[in-house]
Amino acid sequence: MKIIKEFPHQVQIIEDWIPLSDGTRLWMKAWRPITDDPVPAILEYLPYRAGDWTAPRDHERHPYYAGHGYASIRVDIRGHGNSEGIPGDEYSPQEHADGIEVINWIAKQPWCTGKIGMFGISWGGFNSLQLAALQPEPLKAIVTTCSTDDRYDNDVHYFGGSMLAVDMHAFESRPLDKRVWGEQWREKWLHRLQNMEPYIDTWLSHQTRDKYWQHGSVCEDYSRLNAAGMAVGGWNDPYRDTVLRLVENLSKQGKNVRGLIGPWSHQYPDRDLKPGPHIDFLGETLRWWDHWLKDEDNDAMDTPLLRTWITDSVPPASVYDEMPGRWVAETQWPSPQIQNQTHTLADGHLTPIAAKQKHTIEINSPQNTGTCAGRYFPFGNDADLPTDQRPDDGRSVTFDYPISEDTNILGNAAIQLRVKANHPKAQIYVRLCDVAPNGASTLITRGNLNLTSREGRHQVKPMPTNQWEDVTIPITGTGYRIPAGHALRVAISTAYWPWIWPQPQPTTIQIDPQHSALHLPVRNQNPQIKEQDQQVRFDPAQQPEPLPVQYPETGRAGAQRPERLISEDVVARETYLQVDPAYGGTRIYPDGLHFNEDSVERYWIQWDNPLKARTESEWKISLTRPDLNWKASLEATTRIQCDENNFYTESIVTCWEDEEQIFHRSWKQTIPREAS
């Protein structure tokens, strides 16, 4: 990592308020070049607290843009961080309306040329896309990283029509900073706490792809995206398919779009978080901004439509410093260089027990299948990535295909199955694995289908029992090379905990392998393509000097407990999974703020009883300013469990000023099971 100490412009940091039409004020931290001339502006707009939680990351990007002649502005959305108001649901109409006002307000400032760019990762990448679809006139270009165009089927709530279990209650519960608000901080915080509602109850109340999820999903109408868009993702991030869909659909419509997918996790491509290799992402985006916001005639649009990484075969591990592999270039997407290879399941090598079933294969996986899955959101920590898949392979039915020559997979595979279920509610999880000669099984990619959503995610259509149905399971995109001498494994299971919530009944699925097939996107390797690929080059990563944050005692994160702990009670026939998200631990900021954070996620499942599935997320957070004799802290817990007919949620928040408890509330909801 190269540290940049000097920029073309000196930079000043300004904290101020952006007034909205209803009287609410949003807190802004702006890095601006010292110049008498107006400059374009770049906006990052999200709830993750510019004053503390994202401050180290913010200082890796905003000073760089400001030093190159942009007003780079970080805004906390309504009800979060130091902004006024009540936290609303994610990507709400209010959030969008506020965002449009923020864009227009910035464009009208005397220090701004009126041209705006917008960027962000995850939530900030989401609303960059969503606000671009609303077409505010000043917004000319965006860079959206690790985001989604489809809020239902490619987010943290549902996958393949099945429910995930992710909680964010602790984020909306955090206090305002006394440094910013003075003695009003407590009144403002209590007002926020007394009026908020848990996200999880809303998400669980919409179990199909209804209007709630269609709102904010730009895939509903790609033609609305007129701003030039750079879409960025990583093969170890769950949102990577968004990049492939955006470059396909926007390029077909003649829109200005470029795609970039590396080996990265849910992080910016220049951050020193695993896996690498990392690139000069700031330089890449600066050329983008210069072209679209300063009208510079540079090479920003001379790059291929899609630049992506193909990972070489690796042994299974929960972390890699760097992925081996190479960059490739595609000037069209879908690419004419990629051919569909079809592998009938009947041609695969089955496990001996499954092979004895001959004409039909029965699958009834134990409910603890999925313990080798890794984390849904890999952030670059040591326990994030999938481990050796052999334990999960053993709980699945597998089909192996020997690889006689190096095979490069690029894009989305799919599997067509002829299936029969003994219950009207069932789901099928598919994994593609790279099996080495020594038997080690490395996860390549995966997909899921809730069979009740087989004819569309907008409806629940029960499976006819004991009747053959043809279904297609989409598989998340990948770039991966399987070397000659290895085998490609297709592993199929009826459970995958805790990534997907189990259906009410243990289900037996039958597969007709003669009428089932894997469709694999295989990339050609002719000399012309190799020459084109060799043109893809990136400079090494560089960033401004980091924010001087201290990480005392517990270190950066994860020091209090194992990051990922799996235990089994063989008498109770139960598996327990404990995860420390390792978000950042204890840190002291240069403005004197002491920020302490401890979180843990817990998941329980009985091997033969899906109704015993339950989860718990627990956060403990405190903010302390010794110079102001101020301390605010909170504990937030969310629990989910179920029976055959309902989900049961419990969300608890308790808050303190110093040692005095000033708030406590418990929300309990019973939500009927519809799709899951």
Salt bridges, closest charged atoms under 4 A:
GLU15 OE1 - ARG179 NH1 3.13
ASP22 OD2 - ARG78 NH2 2.96
GLU44 OE2 - ARG57 NH2 3.55
GLU44 OE1 - HIS62 NE2 2.75
ASP52 OD2 - ARG49 NH2 2.96
ASP58 OD2 - ARG74 NE 3.30
GLU60 OE1 - ARG61 NH2 3.43
GLU60 OE1 - ARG271 NE 2.78
ASP76 OD1 - ARG74 NH1 3.03
GLU84 OE2 - ARG25 NH2 3.65
GLU84 OE2 - LYS188 NZ 3.06
GLU90 OE2 - ARG151 NH2 3.89
GLU90 OE2 - HIS157 NE2 2.55
ASP98 OD2 - ARG78 NE 2.73
GLU137 OE2 - LYS140 NZ 2.91
ASP149 OD1 - ARG245 NH2 2.66
ASP150 OD1 - ARG209 NE 3.24
ASP153 OD2 - ARG457 NE 3.15
ASP155 OD2 - HIS157 NE2 3.33
GLU172 OE2 - HIS169 ND1 2.90
ASP177 OD2 - ARG625 NH2 2.82
GLU183 OE2 - LYS178 NZ 3.29
GLU197 OE2 - ARG665 NH2 3.74
ASP210 OD2 - HIS206 ND1 2.66
GLU220 OE2 - ARG209 NH1 2.61
ASP237 OD1 - HIS266 ND1 2.32
GLU248 OE2 - LYS252 NZ 3.19
ASP270 OD1 - ARG61 NH2 2.84
GLU284 OE2 - ARG287 NH2 2.49
GLU284 OE1 - ARG307 NH2 3.06
ASP295 OD2 - LYS115 NZ 2.85
ASP299 OD1 - ARG287 NE 3.74
ASP312 OD1 - ARG481 NE 2.91
ASP321 OD1 - LYS274 NZ 3.29
GLU330 OE2 - ARG523 NE 2.52
ASP382 OD1 - LYS274 NZ 3.81
ASP384 OD1 - ARG375 NH1 3.71
ASP388 OD2 - ARG390 NH2 2.75
ASP392 OD1 - ARG395 NH1 2.93
ASP393 OD1 - ARG431 NH1 2.75
ASP393 OD2 - ARG489 NH1 2.79
ASP400 OD1 - ARG489 NE 2.78
ASP406 OD2 - ARG481 NH1 3.05
ASP434 OD1 - HIS486 ND1 2.80
GLU455 OE1 - LYS461 NZ 2.91
GLU469 OE1 - ARG454 NE 3.29
ASP470 OD1 - ARG418 NE 2.83
ASP512 OD2 - HIS515 ND1 2.80
ASP533 OD2 - ARG326 NH1 3.17
ASP533 OD2 - ARG523 NH1 2.90
GLU568 OE2 - ARG395 NH2 3.85
ASP580 OD2 - ARG561 NH1 3.26
ASP591 OD2 - ARG179 NE 3.37
ASP591 OD2 - ARG625 NH2 2.96
GLU597 OE2 - ARG174 NH2 2.99
GLU597 OE1 - ARG587 NH1 3.35
ASP598 OD1 - ARG561 NH1 2.89
ASP608 OD2 - ARG573 NE 3.33
GLU616 OE1 - ARG602 NH1 2.66
GLU616 OE2 - ARG639 NE 2.66
GLU618 OE1 - ARG602 NH2 3.47
GLU650 OE1 - ARG639 NH1 3.21
GLU650 OE2 - LYS668 NZ 3.98
GLU657 OE1 - ARG186 NH1 2.47
GLU660 OE1 - ARG186 NH1 3.65
